[in-house]
Amino acid sequence: MSNKKPNTPKGTRDFGPAESAKRNHIISSIKAHFLNYGFSQIETPAMENLSVLMGKYGEEGDKLLFKILNSGDYLQKVSQEDFEQGSQHVLPSIAEKGLRYDLTVPFARFVVQNRNDLAFPFRRFQIQPVWRADKPQKGRYREFYQCDADIIGTKGVFSEVELTRLIQDVFKSLGYPNYLIKINHRELLFGLAQWCGLATKEIQFCTALDKLDKIGHEKVTEELNNLGADAEKLVQLFDLLGQDWNNMQKLEGIEALLPENPGIETVKTYFRYLKDSGENVSLDLSLARGLNYYTGIIFEVVAQDVKIGSICGGGRYDDLTGVFGLPDVSGIGISFGLDRIYDVLEEKGLFPDSLKVSAQALITHFDEKSFVHGMDLLSELRANQIPAMLFPDLAKINKQFNYANKIDIPYVIVIGEEEVKTRVYTVKQMKTGQQHSLALSELIKLLKAE
């Protein structure tokens, strides 16, 4: 037997009671806003057929898909010729399914499968884990949760405004104000690519530009030159991107280069509809977002005082369902990155202290008789929606109190011979050390107030 210490796979994490309480705090807040905005919840399987997933995330995304080996003898369908031609020929024979990479492509598949039962526009939210075979680093995990909201079946720019306000409401309720919502439009990016002399290479242009924050404009310029871009126009492009302008000035700058681009009017309408809700929103003409299926306005939310990747992102996709046989259905969605939001709130100390509580009260006892009485008291407390526990063993009272301290239980109720007789209970507030003698109704009132 191996003595090797067990651990989790790289890029995954365990969450104990304290961490889980914090994660549930984030999920509950996001879910409350999803419901308040009229979104309905769905769930999809952890695995999808690879035919559903492949080709939707670009070449880089396909490499990051976790493939699941077929059950049984997964090599039985592989020929010698497949082996000789390499892994891409072997893969279809040994793996038919993969873990989902995001929630948007499975959602598109869900819409197509259930189109006759859905009313459009359809507003859905989904809170589930996704998996990516990425290189683990700070803020980048191989298993992480996404919290998605999508509106599908409408092209109106008001949907973009709705999702912007939703983002603002979520971060306001989490007590985190130092975020920036960066937006751009895919039509503007494609127009810039063509203006730079990269017609037919728009996706490669977006992929290169998306690396600007990571590798700097010199290396991005080198990549674009290698694609065949006009060198003089690249100088003008990076001059435009480097200007410290407000949103309207940026729109005027891009309109001077691309006067007929349809994305300009859409972005103008978006900012007009936002009215006074435009705080924390910035037009970033270098924002590209790598996923191939975006066609209109794209979003990326970044923390301004924590070094971490985007904490929310999304965009408009006009024909994602088309690859599954339902063309011309426009949708837009955003995805909150639960794990990165957790890291931001943790670093900034923004979680409420009360989240550490596992139960409101622990009932302790001196003997068998008081233990049995404690069982009845436990039922009374729970019937009044007060989270409570009864120490399960006959043990010294100090051991029971130490247990309450270790798991941050704020109140300890002590039952001895006198409490059984009078039904007046000694309750100690662990943080302050204060003690009270209370009848059951008063005890319930105190614990409910807390």
Contacts in CASP RR format, 6 or more apart in sequence:
PFRMAT RR
TARGET T0000
AUTHOR 0000-0000-0000
METHOD contacts of the structure
MODEL  1
MSNKKPNTPKGTRDFGPAESAKRNHIISSIKAHFLNYGFSQIETPAMENL
SVLMGKYGEEGDKLLFKILNSGDYLQKVSQEDFEQGSQHVLPSIAEKGLR
YDLTVPFARFVVQNRNDLAFPFRRFQIQPVWRADKPQKGRYREFYQCDAD
IIGTKGVFSEVELTRLIQDVFKSLGYPNYLIKINHRELLFGLAQWCGLAT
KEIQFCTALDKLDKIGHEKVTEELNNLGADAEKLVQLFDLLGQDWNNMQK
LEGIEALLPENPGIETVKTYFRYLKDSGENVSLDLSLARGLNYYTGIIFE
VVAQDVKIGSICGGGRYDDLTGVFGLPDVSGIGISFGLDRIYDVLEEKGL
FPDSLKVSAQALITHFDEKSFVHGMDLLSELRANQIPAMLFPDLAKINKQ
FNYANKIDIPYVIVIGEEEVKTRVYTVKQMKTGQQHSLALSELIKLLKAE
8 14 0 8 1.000
9 142 0 8 1.000
10 136 0 8 1.000
10 142 0 8 1.000
11 136 0 8 1.000
11 141 0 8 1.000
11 142 0 8 1.000
11 143 0 8 1.000
12 141 0 8 1.000
12 142 0 8 1.000
12 143 0 8 1.000
13 141 0 8 1.000
15 23 0 8 1.000
17 358 0 8 1.000
17 407 0 8 1.000
18 355 0 8 1.000
18 356 0 8 1.000
19 342 0 8 1.000
21 355 0 8 1.000
21 356 0 8 1.000
21 357 0 8 1.000
22 342 0 8 1.000
22 345 0 8 1.000
22 346 0 8 1.000
22 351 0 8 1.000
22 355 0 8 1.000
23 145 0 8 1.000
23 338 0 8 1.000
23 342 0 8 1.000
25 351 0 8 1.000
25 352 0 8 1.000
25 355 0 8 1.000
26 174 0 8 1.000
26 338 0 8 1.000
26 341 0 8 1.000
26 342 0 8 1.000
26 345 0 8 1.000
27 127 0 8 1.000
27 145 0 8 1.000
27 147 0 8 1.000
27 338 0 8 1.000
29 170 0 8 1.000
29 173 0 8 1.000
29 174 0 8 1.000
30 127 0 8 1.000
30 147 0 8 1.000
30 170 0 8 1.000
30 336 0 8 1.000
30 338 0 8 1.000
31 41 0 8 1.000
31 125 0 8 1.000
31 127 0 8 1.000
31 147 0 8 1.000
32 173 0 8 1.000
33 166 0 8 1.000
33 169 0 8 1.000
33 170 0 8 1.000
33 173 0 8 1.000
34 41 0 8 1.000
34 125 0 8 1.000
34 147 0 8 1.000
34 149 0 8 1.000
34 166 0 8 1.000
36 169 0 8 1.000
37 123 0 8 1.000
37 149 0 8 1.000
37 162 0 8 1.000
37 166 0 8 1.000
38 123 0 8 1.000
39 123 0 8 1.000
39 124 0 8 1.000
39 125 0 8 1.000
39 149 0 8 1.000
40 122 0 8 1.000
40 123 0 8 1.000
40 124 0 8 1.000
40 125 0 8 1.000
41 124 0 8 1.000
41 125 0 8 1.000
41 126 0 8 1.000
41 127 0 8 1.000
42 107 0 8 1.000
42 110 0 8 1.000
42 124 0 8 1.000
42 125 0 8 1.000
42 126 0 8 1.000
43 126 0 8 1.000
43 128 0 8 1.000
44 100 0 8 1.000
44 103 0 8 1.000
44 106 0 8 1.000
44 107 0 8 1.000
44 109 0 8 1.000
44 110 0 8 1.000
44 126 0 8 1.000
44 128 0 8 1.000
45 100 0 8 1.000
45 106 0 8 1.000
46 99 0 8 1.000
46 100 0 8 1.000
46 128 0 8 1.000
46 129 0 8 1.000
47 68 0 8 1.000
47 97 0 8 1.000
47 98 0 8 1.000
47 99 0 8 1.000
47 100 0 8 1.000
48 97 0 8 1.000
48 98 0 8 1.000
48 100 0 8 1.000
48 105 0 8 1.000
48 106 0 8 1.000
48 109 0 8 1.000
49 96 0 8 1.000
49 97 0 8 1.000
49 98 0 8 1.000
50 65 0 8 1.000
50 67 0 8 1.000
50 92 0 8 1.000
50 95 0 8 1.000
50 96 0 8 1.000
50 97 0 8 1.000
50 98 0 8 1.000
52 105 0 8 1.000
52 106 0 8 1.000
52 109 0 8 1.000
52 324 0 8 1.000
53 65 0 8 1.000
53 98 0 8 1.000
53 100 0 8 1.000
53 101 0 8 1.000
53 105 0 8 1.000
54 62 0 8 1.000
54 65 0 8 1.000
55 62 0 8 1.000
55 292 0 8 1.000
56 105 0 8 1.000
56 291 0 8 1.000
56 292 0 8 1.000
56 293 0 8 1.000
56 320 0 8 1.000
56 323 0 8 1.000
57 64 0 8 1.000
57 65 0 8 1.000
57 101 0 8 1.000
57 102 0 8 1.000
57 105 0 8 1.000
57 291 0 8 1.000
57 292 0 8 1.000
58 203 0 8 1.000
58 290 0 8 1.000
58 291 0 8 1.000
58 292 0 8 1.000
60 207 0 8 1.000
61 101 0 8 1.000
61 132 0 8 1.000
63 133 0 8 1.000
64 101 0 8 1.000
64 132 0 8 1.000
64 133 0 8 1.000
64 134 0 8 1.000
65 98 0 8 1.000
65 99 0 8 1.000
65 101 0 8 1.000
65 132 0 8 1.000
65 133 0 8 1.000
66 98 0 8 1.000
66 99 0 8 1.000
66 131 0 8 1.000
66 132 0 8 1.000
66 133 0 8 1.000
66 142 0 8 1.000
67 91 0 8 1.000
67 95 0 8 1.000
67 97 0 8 1.000
67 98 0 8 1.000
68 95 0 8 1.000
68 96 0 8 1.000
68 97 0 8 1.000
68 98 0 8 1.000
68 99 0 8 1.000
69 94 0 8 1.000
69 95 0 8 1.000
70 94 0 8 1.000
70 95 0 8 1.000
70 96 0 8 1.000
74 94 0 8 1.000
74 95 0 8 1.000
75 94 0 8 1.000
77 93 0 8 1.000
77 94 0 8 1.000
78 90 0 8 1.000
78 93 0 8 1.000
78 94 0 8 1.000
79 93 0 8 1.000
81 89 0 8 1.000
82 89 0 8 1.000
82 90 0 8 1.000
82 93 0 8 1.000
83 89 0 8 1.000
83 90 0 8 1.000
99 130 0 8 1.000
99 131 0 8 1.000
100 106 0 8 1.000
100 130 0 8 1.000
100 131 0 8 1.000
101 130 0 8 1.000
101 131 0 8 1.000
101 132 0 8 1.000
102 130 0 8 1.000
102 146 0 8 1.000
102 335 0 8 1.000
103 126 0 8 1.000
103 128 0 8 1.000
103 130 0 8 1.000
103 146 0 8 1.000
103 148 0 8 1.000
103 335 0 8 1.000
104 148 0 8 1.000
104 150 0 8 1.000
104 293 0 8 1.000
104 317 0 8 1.000
104 320 0 8 1.000
104 333 0 8 1.000
104 335 0 8 1.000
105 293 0 8 1.000
105 320 0 8 1.000
107 124 0 8 1.000
107 126 0 8 1.000
107 148 0 8 1.000
107 150 0 8 1.000
107 152 0 8 1.000
108 320 0 8 1.000
108 321 0 8 1.000
108 323 0 8 1.000
108 324 0 8 1.000
109 324 0 8 1.000
111 118 0 8 1.000
111 122 0 8 1.000
111 152 0 8 1.000
111 321 0 8 1.000
111 326 0 8 1.000
111 329 0 8 1.000
112 321 0 8 1.000
112 322 0 8 1.000
112 324 0 8 1.000
112 325 0 8 1.000
112 326 0 8 1.000
115 326 0 8 1.000
120 152 0 8 1.000
120 153 0 8 1.000
120 154 0 8 1.000
120 329 0 8 1.000
121 151 0 8 1.000
121 152 0 8 1.000
121 153 0 8 1.000
121 154 0 8 1.000
121 159 0 8 1.000
122 151 0 8 1.000
122 152 0 8 1.000
122 153 0 8 1.000
123 149 0 8 1.000
123 150 0 8 1.000
123 151 0 8 1.000
124 148 0 8 1.000
124 149 0 8 1.000
124 150 0 8 1.000
124 152 0 8 1.000
125 147 0 8 1.000
125 148 0 8 1.000
125 149 0 8 1.000
125 150 0 8 1.000
126 146 0 8 1.000
126 147 0 8 1.000
126 148 0 8 1.000
127 145 0 8 1.000
127 146 0 8 1.000
127 147 0 8 1.000
127 148 0 8 1.000
127 338 0 8 1.000
128 145 0 8 1.000
128 146 0 8 1.000
129 143 0 8 1.000
129 144 0 8 1.000
129 145 0 8 1.000
129 146 0 8 1.000
130 143 0 8 1.000
130 144 0 8 1.000
130 145 0 8 1.000
130 146 0 8 1.000
131 142 0 8 1.000
131 143 0 8 1.000
132 142 0 8 1.000
132 144 0 8 1.000
133 142 0 8 1.000
134 140 0 8 1.000
134 141 0 8 1.000
134 142 0 8 1.000
136 142 0 8 1.000
138 307 0 8 1.000
138 308 0 8 1.000
138 343 0 8 1.000
139 308 0 8 1.000
139 309 0 8 1.000
139 339 0 8 1.000
139 340 0 8 1.000
139 343 0 8 1.000
140 309 0 8 1.000
141 339 0 8 1.000
144 337 0 8 1.000
144 338 0 8 1.000
144 339 0 8 1.000
144 340 0 8 1.000
145 337 0 8 1.000
145 338 0 8 1.000
145 339 0 8 1.000
146 335 0 8 1.000
146 336 0 8 1.000
146 337 0 8 1.000
146 338 0 8 1.000
147 335 0 8 1.000
147 336 0 8 1.000
147 337 0 8 1.000
147 338 0 8 1.000
148 333 0 8 1.000
148 334 0 8 1.000
148 335 0 8 1.000
148 336 0 8 1.000
149 163 0 8 1.000
149 166 0 8 1.000
149 333 0 8 1.000
149 334 0 8 1.000
150 331 0 8 1.000
150 332 0 8 1.000
150 333 0 8 1.000
150 334 0 8 1.000
151 159 0 8 1.000
151 162 0 8 1.000
151 163 0 8 1.000
151 331 0 8 1.000
151 332 0 8 1.000
151 333 0 8 1.000
152 321 0 8 1.000
152 329 0 8 1.000
152 330 0 8 1.000
152 331 0 8 1.000
152 332 0 8 1.000
153 329 0 8 1.000
153 330 0 8 1.000
153 331 0 8 1.000
154 330 0 8 1.000
154 331 0 8 1.000
155 318 0 8 1.000
155 330 0 8 1.000
155 331 0 8 1.000
157 266 0 8 1.000
157 269 0 8 1.000
157 270 0 8 1.000
157 273 0 8 1.000
157 297 0 8 1.000
158 273 0 8 1.000
159 331 0 8 1.000
159 332 0 8 1.000
160 270 0 8 1.000
160 297 0 8 1.000
160 315 0 8 1.000
160 316 0 8 1.000
160 332 0 8 1.000
161 270 0 8 1.000
161 273 0 8 1.000
161 274 0 8 1.000
161 277 0 8 1.000
163 299 0 8 1.000
163 332 0 8 1.000
163 333 0 8 1.000
163 334 0 8 1.000
164 181 0 8 1.000
164 183 0 8 1.000
164 274 0 8 1.000
164 277 0 8 1.000
164 278 0 8 1.000
164 281 0 8 1.000
164 299 0 8 1.000
165 277 0 8 1.000
166 334 0 8 1.000
167 181 0 8 1.000
167 299 0 8 1.000
167 301 0 8 1.000
167 312 0 8 1.000
167 334 0 8 1.000
168 181 0 8 1.000
168 277 0 8 1.000
168 279 0 8 1.000
168 280 0 8 1.000
170 336 0 8 1.000
171 177 0 8 1.000
171 179 0 8 1.000
171 301 0 8 1.000
174 341 0 8 1.000
174 345 0 8 1.000
174 350 0 8 1.000
175 350 0 8 1.000
176 303 0 8 1.000
176 341 0 8 1.000
176 344 0 8 1.000
176 345 0 8 1.000
176 348 0 8 1.000
176 350 0 8 1.000
177 280 0 8 1.000
178 303 0 8 1.000
178 304 0 8 1.000
178 305 0 8 1.000
179 280 0 8 1.000
179 301 0 8 1.000
179 302 0 8 1.000
179 303 0 8 1.000
179 304 0 8 1.000
179 311 0 8 1.000
180 280 0 8 1.000
180 281 0 8 1.000
180 282 0 8 1.000
180 301 0 8 1.000
180 302 0 8 1.000
180 304 0 8 1.000
181 280 0 8 1.000
181 281 0 8 1.000
181 282 0 8 1.000
181 299 0 8 1.000
181 300 0 8 1.000
181 301 0 8 1.000
182 282 0 8 1.000
182 283 0 8 1.000
182 284 0 8 1.000
182 287 0 8 1.000
182 299 0 8 1.000
182 300 0 8 1.000
182 301 0 8 1.000
182 302 0 8 1.000
183 267 0 8 1.000
183 270 0 8 1.000
183 281 0 8 1.000
183 282 0 8 1.000
183 283 0 8 1.000
183 284 0 8 1.000
183 287 0 8 1.000
183 297 0 8 1.000
183 298 0 8 1.000
183 299 0 8 1.000
183 300 0 8 1.000
184 283 0 8 1.000
184 284 0 8 1.000
184 285 0 8 1.000
184 286 0 8 1.000
184 287 0 8 1.000
184 288 0 8 1.000
184 297 0 8 1.000
184 298 0 8 1.000
185 263 0 8 1.000
185 264 0 8 1.000
185 266 0 8 1.000
185 267 0 8 1.000
185 296 0 8 1.000
185 297 0 8 1.000
185 298 0 8 1.000
186 206 0 8 1.000
186 294 0 8 1.000
186 295 0 8 1.000
186 296 0 8 1.000
186 297 0 8 1.000
186 298 0 8 1.000
186 316 0 8 1.000
187 261 0 8 1.000
187 262 0 8 1.000
187 263 0 8 1.000
187 266 0 8 1.000
187 295 0 8 1.000
187 296 0 8 1.000
188 254 0 8 1.000
188 258 0 8 1.000
188 261 0 8 1.000
188 263 0 8 1.000
188 264 0 8 1.000
188 267 0 8 1.000
188 285 0 8 1.000
189 202 0 8 1.000
189 205 0 8 1.000
189 206 0 8 1.000
189 209 0 8 1.000
189 288 0 8 1.000
190 202 0 8 1.000
190 205 0 8 1.000
190 206 0 8 1.000
191 202 0 8 1.000
191 258 0 8 1.000
191 261 0 8 1.000
192 205 0 8 1.000
192 237 0 8 1.000
192 254 0 8 1.000
192 257 0 8 1.000
192 258 0 8 1.000
192 285 0 8 1.000
193 199 0 8 1.000
193 201 0 8 1.000
193 202 0 8 1.000
193 205 0 8 1.000
193 206 0 8 1.000
194 202 0 8 1.000
195 233 0 8 1.000
195 257 0 8 1.000
195 258 0 8 1.000
196 205 0 8 1.000
196 224 0 8 1.000
196 229 0 8 1.000
196 230 0 8 1.000
196 233 0 8 1.000
196 234 0 8 1.000
196 237 0 8 1.000
197 228 0 8 1.000
197 229 0 8 1.000
197 230 0 8 1.000
197 233 0 8 1.000
198 204 0 8 1.000
198 205 0 8 1.000
198 224 0 8 1.000
198 227 0 8 1.000
198 228 0 8 1.000
198 229 0 8 1.000
201 227 0 8 1.000
201 228 0 8 1.000
203 292 0 8 1.000
204 227 0 8 1.000
205 224 0 8 1.000
205 227 0 8 1.000
205 229 0 8 1.000
206 288 0 8 1.000
206 289 0 8 1.000
206 290 0 8 1.000
207 288 0 8 1.000
207 290 0 8 1.000
208 220 0 8 1.000
208 223 0 8 1.000
208 224 0 8 1.000
208 227 0 8 1.000
209 220 0 8 1.000
209 224 0 8 1.000
209 286 0 8 1.000
209 288 0 8 1.000
210 287 0 8 1.000
210 288 0 8 1.000
210 289 0 8 1.000
210 290 0 8 1.000
211 219 0 8 1.000
211 220 0 8 1.000
211 223 0 8 1.000
212 220 0 8 1.000
212 241 0 8 1.000
212 286 0 8 1.000
217 238 0 8 1.000
217 241 0 8 1.000
221 234 0 8 1.000
221 238 0 8 1.000
224 234 0 8 1.000
225 231 0 8 1.000
225 234 0 8 1.000
236 257 0 8 1.000
240 253 0 8 1.000
240 254 0 8 1.000
240 257 0 8 1.000
240 285 0 8 1.000
241 285 0 8 1.000
241 286 0 8 1.000
243 249 0 8 1.000
243 250 0 8 1.000
245 253 0 8 1.000
247 271 0 8 1.000
247 281 0 8 1.000
247 282 0 8 1.000
247 283 0 8 1.000
248 271 0 8 1.000
250 283 0 8 1.000
250 285 0 8 1.000
251 264 0 8 1.000
251 267 0 8 1.000
251 268 0 8 1.000
251 271 0 8 1.000
251 283 0 8 1.000
254 261 0 8 1.000
254 264 0 8 1.000
254 285 0 8 1.000
255 261 0 8 1.000
255 264 0 8 1.000
258 264 0 8 1.000
263 296 0 8 1.000
266 296 0 8 1.000
266 297 0 8 1.000
267 283 0 8 1.000
267 297 0 8 1.000
270 297 0 8 1.000
271 278 0 8 1.000
271 281 0 8 1.000
271 283 0 8 1.000
274 281 0 8 1.000
284 300 0 8 1.000
287 298 0 8 1.000
287 300 0 8 1.000
288 298 0 8 1.000
289 298 0 8 1.000
289 300 0 8 1.000
289 313 0 8 1.000
289 314 0 8 1.000
289 315 0 8 1.000
293 317 0 8 1.000
293 320 0 8 1.000
294 314 0 8 1.000
294 315 0 8 1.000
294 316 0 8 1.000
294 317 0 8 1.000
295 316 0 8 1.000
295 317 0 8 1.000
295 318 0 8 1.000
295 319 0 8 1.000
296 315 0 8 1.000
296 316 0 8 1.000
296 317 0 8 1.000
296 318 0 8 1.000
297 315 0 8 1.000
297 316 0 8 1.000
297 332 0 8 1.000
298 313 0 8 1.000
298 314 0 8 1.000
298 315 0 8 1.000
298 316 0 8 1.000
299 312 0 8 1.000
299 313 0 8 1.000
299 314 0 8 1.000
299 315 0 8 1.000
299 334 0 8 1.000
300 310 0 8 1.000
300 312 0 8 1.000
300 313 0 8 1.000
300 314 0 8 1.000
301 310 0 8 1.000
301 311 0 8 1.000
301 312 0 8 1.000
301 313 0 8 1.000
302 309 0 8 1.000
302 310 0 8 1.000
302 311 0 8 1.000
303 309 0 8 1.000
303 311 0 8 1.000
303 344 0 8 1.000
305 348 0 8 1.000
306 343 0 8 1.000
306 344 0 8 1.000
306 347 0 8 1.000
306 348 0 8 1.000
308 340 0 8 1.000
308 343 0 8 1.000
308 344 0 8 1.000
309 340 0 8 1.000
310 340 0 8 1.000
311 336 0 8 1.000
311 337 0 8 1.000
311 340 0 8 1.000
311 341 0 8 1.000
311 344 0 8 1.000
312 334 0 8 1.000
312 335 0 8 1.000
312 336 0 8 1.000
312 337 0 8 1.000
312 341 0 8 1.000
313 334 0 8 1.000
313 335 0 8 1.000
314 332 0 8 1.000
314 333 0 8 1.000
314 334 0 8 1.000
314 335 0 8 1.000
315 332 0 8 1.000
315 333 0 8 1.000
315 334 0 8 1.000
316 330 0 8 1.000
316 331 0 8 1.000
316 332 0 8 1.000
316 333 0 8 1.000
317 330 0 8 1.000
317 331 0 8 1.000
317 332 0 8 1.000
317 333 0 8 1.000
318 328 0 8 1.000
318 330 0 8 1.000
318 331 0 8 1.000
319 327 0 8 1.000
319 328 0 8 1.000
319 329 0 8 1.000
319 330 0 8 1.000
320 331 0 8 1.000
321 327 0 8 1.000
321 329 0 8 1.000
322 328 0 8 1.000
322 329 0 8 1.000
344 350 0 8 1.000
345 351 0 8 1.000
356 408 0 8 1.000
357 387 0 8 1.000
357 408 0 8 1.000
357 409 0 8 1.000
357 410 0 8 1.000
358 387 0 8 1.000
358 389 0 8 1.000
358 407 0 8 1.000
358 408 0 8 1.000
358 409 0 8 1.000
359 387 0 8 1.000
359 388 0 8 1.000
359 389 0 8 1.000
359 407 0 8 1.000
359 409 0 8 1.000
360 386 0 8 1.000
360 387 0 8 1.000
360 388 0 8 1.000
360 409 0 8 1.000
360 410 0 8 1.000
360 411 0 8 1.000
360 447 0 8 1.000
360 450 0 8 1.000
361 381 0 8 1.000
361 386 0 8 1.000
361 387 0 8 1.000
361 388 0 8 1.000
361 389 0 8 1.000
361 409 0 8 1.000
361 410 0 8 1.000
361 411 0 8 1.000
361 412 0 8 1.000
361 413 0 8 1.000
361 427 0 8 1.000
361 447 0 8 1.000
362 388 0 8 1.000
362 389 0 8 1.000
362 390 0 8 1.000
362 391 0 8 1.000
362 400 0 8 1.000
362 403 0 8 1.000
362 404 0 8 1.000
362 409 0 8 1.000
362 411 0 8 1.000
362 412 0 8 1.000
362 413 0 8 1.000
363 374 0 8 1.000
363 377 0 8 1.000
363 378 0 8 1.000
363 381 0 8 1.000
363 388 0 8 1.000
363 389 0 8 1.000
363 390 0 8 1.000
363 391 0 8 1.000
363 413 0 8 1.000
363 415 0 8 1.000
364 391 0 8 1.000
364 397 0 8 1.000
364 400 0 8 1.000
364 401 0 8 1.000
364 404 0 8 1.000
364 412 0 8 1.000
364 413 0 8 1.000
364 414 0 8 1.000
364 415 0 8 1.000
365 371 0 8 1.000
365 373 0 8 1.000
365 374 0 8 1.000
365 390 0 8 1.000
365 391 0 8 1.000
365 394 0 8 1.000
365 400 0 8 1.000
365 414 0 8 1.000
365 415 0 8 1.000
365 416 0 8 1.000
366 397 0 8 1.000
366 414 0 8 1.000
366 415 0 8 1.000
366 416 0 8 1.000
366 417 0 8 1.000
367 394 0 8 1.000
367 416 0 8 1.000
367 417 0 8 1.000
368 394 0 8 1.000
369 417 0 8 1.000
369 420 0 8 1.000
370 415 0 8 1.000
370 416 0 8 1.000
370 417 0 8 1.000
370 419 0 8 1.000
370 420 0 8 1.000
371 390 0 8 1.000
371 394 0 8 1.000
371 415 0 8 1.000
373 415 0 8 1.000
373 419 0 8 1.000
373 420 0 8 1.000
374 390 0 8 1.000
374 415 0 8 1.000
375 390 0 8 1.000
377 390 0 8 1.000
377 413 0 8 1.000
377 415 0 8 1.000
377 425 0 8 1.000
377 440 0 8 1.000
378 388 0 8 1.000
378 389 0 8 1.000
378 390 0 8 1.000
380 440 0 8 1.000
380 444 0 8 1.000
381 388 0 8 1.000
381 444 0 8 1.000
381 447 0 8 1.000
382 388 0 8 1.000
384 444 0 8 1.000
384 448 0 8 1.000
385 448 0 8 1.000
386 444 0 8 1.000
386 447 0 8 1.000
386 448 0 8 1.000
389 409 0 8 1.000
391 400 0 8 1.000
391 403 0 8 1.000
397 414 0 8 1.000
400 412 0 8 1.000
401 412 0 8 1.000
404 412 0 8 1.000
404 430 0 8 1.000
405 430 0 8 1.000
409 430 0 8 1.000
410 429 0 8 1.000
410 430 0 8 1.000
410 431 0 8 1.000
410 450 0 8 1.000
411 427 0 8 1.000
411 428 0 8 1.000
411 429 0 8 1.000
411 430 0 8 1.000
411 446 0 8 1.000
411 447 0 8 1.000
411 450 0 8 1.000
412 427 0 8 1.000
412 428 0 8 1.000
412 430 0 8 1.000
413 425 0 8 1.000
413 426 0 8 1.000
413 427 0 8 1.000
413 443 0 8 1.000
414 425 0 8 1.000
414 426 0 8 1.000
414 427 0 8 1.000
414 428 0 8 1.000
415 425 0 8 1.000
418 424 0 8 1.000
419 425 0 8 1.000
419 426 0 8 1.000
423 439 0 8 1.000
423 440 0 8 1.000
424 437 0 8 1.000
424 438 0 8 1.000
424 439 0 8 1.000
425 437 0 8 1.000
425 438 0 8 1.000
425 439 0 8 1.000
425 440 0 8 1.000
425 443 0 8 1.000
426 435 0 8 1.000
426 436 0 8 1.000
426 437 0 8 1.000
427 435 0 8 1.000
427 436 0 8 1.000
427 437 0 8 1.000
427 438 0 8 1.000
427 443 0 8 1.000
427 446 0 8 1.000
428 434 0 8 1.000
428 435 0 8 1.000
429 435 0 8 1.000
429 436 0 8 1.000
436 446 0 8 1.000
438 446 0 8 1.000
END
